[in-house]
Amino acid sequence: MRRPEALEIFQPASVKEACQIIRKNGPGGHFLAGGTDLVIAIKEKGLAPRYVVDLKRIPSLSGIGENPDGSLTIGALTTLREVEISPLIRKKYPFLAQSAAEVGSIQIRNRATIGGNMANATPSADVAPSLLVLDTKAKISCDGEERVVTLEDFFVGPGKTVMKQDEILTELIIPPTPAGLRGEYMKFSPREMMDLAYVGVAVALALETKTKKCQHVRIALGAVSPTPMRARKAEAILLNQVLAEEIAERAGEEASSECKPISDVRSSAEYRREMVRVNTKRALLNAGLGSEPISWLERRDKRY
Amino acid sequence: MKKKIRITLNGNVVSPEVPAHRLLLDLLRDEIGLTGTKEGCGTGDCGACTVLLDGKPVNSCLVLSGELDGADIVTIEGLQIGRELHPIQQAFIQDGGAQCGYCTPGMLMMSKALLDENPNPTEEEIRFALAGNLCRCTGYAKIVKAVQDAAMELRTRHTARQ
């Protein structure tokens, strides 16, 4: 296994300082969060940074908080394990905690950060569909200037985001969600653990109390287009309708036709489409039941 | 680029000067001489290189030495209690939880991390925690049994102390 070559490592104490280091030192630098993608890129993909800027010493970048308006703020350097076990996230959005638990192993999740995972922009990232159905926004910072984009717009292509070289993803913001929101994330992969999603489907629904009609519908897909994507046509089918098997089936068909999968080592495009159809339907029906967080063995049983 | 770091390694404070790009795994094995930690895949998939970093299990093959200033690291060499094997080590021996032994240091460190957090795990919780530790010999049944037995022994000792 190839080893990293000599490099310099900076450990700034603030976002501003981190940006300045990149500006001062120029090309050949990389921001380092958990390193679970970066070090593998160095070992396997020939990446050879001249220097890295370790963001882990910036205190303001870590942690999960709830704001007075009900929105949540997740610091970009929060590890996936912290998202997985956070009592706040487990209570408010159990499917988001579960999607974090789907990534790699505990060892990986203790290092991998949610911001690093998003900035790496892998189409199959498990957390991305769950964040998309929560209308998550990304806060990007550079040298004192900040901008906020939707996570949907944040992704540009495989491994590509809207960020410039010297910009840092600092925060993910989950805006207040409708009361009674229920969600589900279904990862489809042949191995139960330690595998990438062949297809990932997240849904979030809010039902009208009396009529049980879907007032709020979000469906997002992973690993079936150049970026994690919303399935808006499928959402439109369910809006103001009562969730039932037949309409969930139709939404699944719509999601299957609006996704843009490729064939690769994991699966053919046709198979991915079919699995989008099936898993979208299952995710919707499971979310409709409004089940409590469950163990991974039960989750596995629900997948098939 | 050399960097002076100060770390606590198996309870002792050391201040080595290390190349920033050196992997924690290589720092332990090649520079400090603690060869108990093994390299399996080198990409964070197999868990053979698991060590505890600030109390949490991580893949040492994916950590750069330059990140480590101030870190508390425990390796398999630090698991033993005094001159005695740790109950997790004893349980792996007693139950045949090791065959070729290559995955064992990582298995033991991950099991330690699990039992520190959850002294009475179910079989399901043990399998979930060990998902990132591959063993190609045992079929895992005896490893799971060893973790269960170690948990029981640790709970008994804990109660005896109270």
Chai-1 contact restraints between the chains, C-beta under 6 A:
chainA,res_idxA,chainB,res_idxB,connection_type,confidence,min_distance_angstrom,max_distance_angstrom,comment,restraint_id
A,M1,B,G42,contact,1.0,0.0,6.0,A-B,restraint_1
A,P4,B,H21,contact,1.0,0.0,6.0,A-B,restraint_2
A,A6,B,M1,contact,1.0,0.0,6.0,A-B,restraint_3
A,A6,B,H21,contact,1.0,0.0,6.0,A-B,restraint_4
A,L7,B,H21,contact,1.0,0.0,6.0,A-B,restraint_5
A,E8,B,M1,contact,1.0,0.0,6.0,A-B,restraint_6
A,I9,B,A20,contact,1.0,0.0,6.0,A-B,restraint_7
A,I9,B,G66,contact,1.0,0.0,6.0,A-B,restraint_8
A,G35,B,L62,contact,1.0,0.0,6.0,A-B,restraint_9
A,T36,B,G44,contact,1.0,0.0,6.0,A-B,restraint_10
A,T36,B,L62,contact,1.0,0.0,6.0,A-B,restraint_11
A,V39,B,L62,contact,1.0,0.0,6.0,A-B,restraint_12
A,I40,B,T43,contact,1.0,0.0,6.0,A-B,restraint_13
A,D54,B,E67,contact,1.0,0.0,6.0,A-B,restraint_14
A,S105,B,A131,contact,1.0,0.0,6.0,A-B,restraint_15
A,S105,B,G132,contact,1.0,0.0,6.0,A-B,restraint_16
A,Q107,B,G47,contact,1.0,0.0,6.0,A-B,restraint_17
A,Q107,B,T50,contact,1.0,0.0,6.0,A-B,restraint_18
A,Q107,B,P57,contact,1.0,0.0,6.0,A-B,restraint_19
A,Q107,B,V58,contact,1.0,0.0,6.0,A-B,restraint_20
A,Q107,B,N59,contact,1.0,0.0,6.0,A-B,restraint_21
A,Q107,B,G132,contact,1.0,0.0,6.0,A-B,restraint_22
A,I108,B,G44,contact,1.0,0.0,6.0,A-B,restraint_23
A,N110,B,K56,contact,1.0,0.0,6.0,A-B,restraint_24
A,N110,B,V58,contact,1.0,0.0,6.0,A-B,restraint_25
A,R111,B,V58,contact,1.0,0.0,6.0,A-B,restraint_26
A,M193,B,A131,contact,1.0,0.0,6.0,A-B,restraint_27
A,M194,B,A131,contact,1.0,0.0,6.0,A-B,restraint_28
A,W296,B,F128,contact,1.0,0.0,6.0,A-B,restraint_29
A,L297,B,E124,contact,1.0,0.0,6.0,A-B,restraint_30
